[in-house]
């Protein structure tokens, strides 16, 4: 493996670990409720937490201890930012 490929691989793995380190908690983390900003973050990293949740039972995609509407709004907004919100599908080229 070339040195540049090894470096790219290490950076990629480090980035994935960094992104998923703030995954939604479970019932044991009830110190404070998650609000809009945590919903936005959890929505943005939802793809990565979904992959991890397939292999680990204690990782969830959605924060159980949230404040309701604002968390939901942030979560949906974060998911739409990550997955482009369908913006690419609406910009088709006309021939």
C-alpha beads as a LAMMPS data file, in Angstrom:
LAMMPS data file: protein, C-alpha beads

95 atoms
94 bonds

1 atom types
1 bond types

-500.0 500.0 xlo xhi
-500.0 500.0 ylo yhi
-500.0 500.0 zlo zhi

Masses

1 110.0

Atoms # bond

1 1 1 0.000 0.000 0.000
2 1 1 1.367 3.386 -0.939
3 1 1 2.068 5.920 1.751
4 1 1 -0.583 8.317 0.418
5 1 1 -3.253 5.580 0.425
6 1 1 -2.371 4.654 3.985
7 1 1 -2.598 8.298 5.041
8 1 1 -5.962 8.706 3.313
9 1 1 -7.256 5.563 4.993
10 1 1 -6.130 6.728 8.433
11 1 1 -7.694 10.149 7.917
12 1 1 -10.955 8.538 6.779
13 1 1 -11.119 6.185 9.768
14 1 1 -10.251 9.021 12.156
15 1 1 -12.978 11.169 10.626
16 1 1 -15.577 8.413 11.002
17 1 1 -14.595 7.861 14.647
18 1 1 -14.735 11.609 15.301
19 1 1 -18.132 12.014 13.652
20 1 1 -19.751 9.083 15.443
21 1 1 -18.347 9.894 18.861
22 1 1 -21.378 12.099 19.557
23 1 1 -24.021 9.538 18.632
24 1 1 -27.416 9.683 20.356
25 1 1 -27.461 8.276 23.874
26 1 1 -29.736 5.779 25.520
27 1 1 -31.891 5.847 28.611
28 1 1 -28.878 5.896 30.929
29 1 1 -27.882 9.396 29.749
30 1 1 -30.671 11.532 31.155
31 1 1 -28.694 14.540 32.388
32 1 1 -30.368 17.010 30.035
33 1 1 -32.775 16.794 27.141
34 1 1 -31.535 17.089 23.578
35 1 1 -32.735 20.191 21.762
36 1 1 -32.529 21.649 18.287
37 1 1 -28.735 21.665 17.941
38 1 1 -28.332 18.070 19.092
39 1 1 -31.165 17.076 16.751
40 1 1 -29.359 18.795 13.893
41 1 1 -26.132 16.967 14.737
42 1 1 -27.848 13.596 15.203
43 1 1 -29.622 14.027 11.869
44 1 1 -26.353 14.856 10.149
45 1 1 -24.590 11.752 11.509
46 1 1 -27.636 9.489 11.160
47 1 1 -26.139 7.495 8.284
48 1 1 -23.032 6.623 10.313
49 1 1 -24.976 5.811 13.463
50 1 1 -27.288 3.593 11.421
51 1 1 -24.315 1.562 10.181
52 1 1 -22.947 1.236 13.726
53 1 1 -26.387 0.357 15.138
54 1 1 -26.471 -2.690 12.875
55 1 1 -23.543 -4.170 14.808
56 1 1 -24.048 -2.728 18.322
57 1 1 -27.277 -3.001 20.285
58 1 1 -26.605 -0.010 22.566
59 1 1 -26.321 2.575 19.744
60 1 1 -29.492 4.268 18.563
61 1 1 -30.135 6.607 15.666
62 1 1 -32.643 8.815 17.483
63 1 1 -32.197 10.395 20.934
64 1 1 -34.844 9.099 23.324
65 1 1 -34.430 11.948 25.803
66 1 1 -35.368 14.939 23.604
67 1 1 -37.514 18.023 23.980
68 1 1 -39.995 17.160 21.232
69 1 1 -40.699 19.443 18.305
70 1 1 -37.430 21.360 18.153
71 1 1 -35.358 18.186 18.322
72 1 1 -37.475 16.638 15.562
73 1 1 -37.089 19.745 13.398
74 1 1 -33.308 19.739 13.887
75 1 1 -33.108 16.019 13.166
76 1 1 -35.042 16.307 9.903
77 1 1 -33.025 19.371 8.900
78 1 1 -29.760 17.532 9.618
79 1 1 -30.855 14.506 7.609
80 1 1 -31.823 16.735 4.692
81 1 1 -28.457 18.546 4.834
82 1 1 -26.573 15.257 4.760
83 1 1 -28.636 13.646 2.013
84 1 1 -29.005 16.888 -0.038
85 1 1 -32.726 17.146 0.655
86 1 1 -33.711 16.125 -2.847
87 1 1 -32.148 19.265 -4.324
88 1 1 -30.130 17.256 -6.831
89 1 1 -33.223 15.511 -8.132
90 1 1 -35.018 18.765 -8.883
91 1 1 -32.173 20.199 -10.972
92 1 1 -32.351 17.988 -14.025
93 1 1 -30.874 19.078 -17.281
94 1 1 -33.316 19.628 -20.072
95 1 1 -32.381 18.390 -23.488

Bonds

1 1 1 2
2 1 2 3
3 1 3 4
4 1 4 5
5 1 5 6
6 1 6 7
7 1 7 8
8 1 8 9
9 1 9 10
10 1 10 11
11 1 11 12
12 1 12 13
13 1 13 14
14 1 14 15
15 1 15 16
16 1 16 17
17 1 17 18
18 1 18 19
19 1 19 20
20 1 20 21
21 1 21 22
22 1 22 23
23 1 23 24
24 1 24 25
25 1 25 26
26 1 26 27
27 1 27 28
28 1 28 29
29 1 29 30
30 1 30 31
31 1 31 32
32 1 32 33
33 1 33 34
34 1 34 35
35 1 35 36
36 1 36 37
37 1 37 38
38 1 38 39
39 1 39 40
40 1 40 41
41 1 41 42
42 1 42 43
43 1 43 44
44 1 44 45
45 1 45 46
46 1 46 47
47 1 47 48
48 1 48 49
49 1 49 50
50 1 50 51
51 1 51 52
52 1 52 53
53 1 53 54
54 1 54 55
55 1 55 56
56 1 56 57
57 1 57 58
58 1 58 59
59 1 59 60
60 1 60 61
61 1 61 62
62 1 62 63
63 1 63 64
64 1 64 65
65 1 65 66
66 1 66 67
67 1 67 68
68 1 68 69
69 1 69 70
70 1 70 71
71 1 71 72
72 1 72 73
73 1 73 74
74 1 74 75
75 1 75 76
76 1 76 77
77 1 77 78
78 1 78 79
79 1 79 80
80 1 80 81
81 1 81 82
82 1 82 83
83 1 83 84
84 1 84 85
85 1 85 86
86 1 86 87
87 1 87 88
88 1 88 89
89 1 89 90
90 1 90 91
91 1 91 92
92 1 92 93
93 1 93 94
94 1 94 95
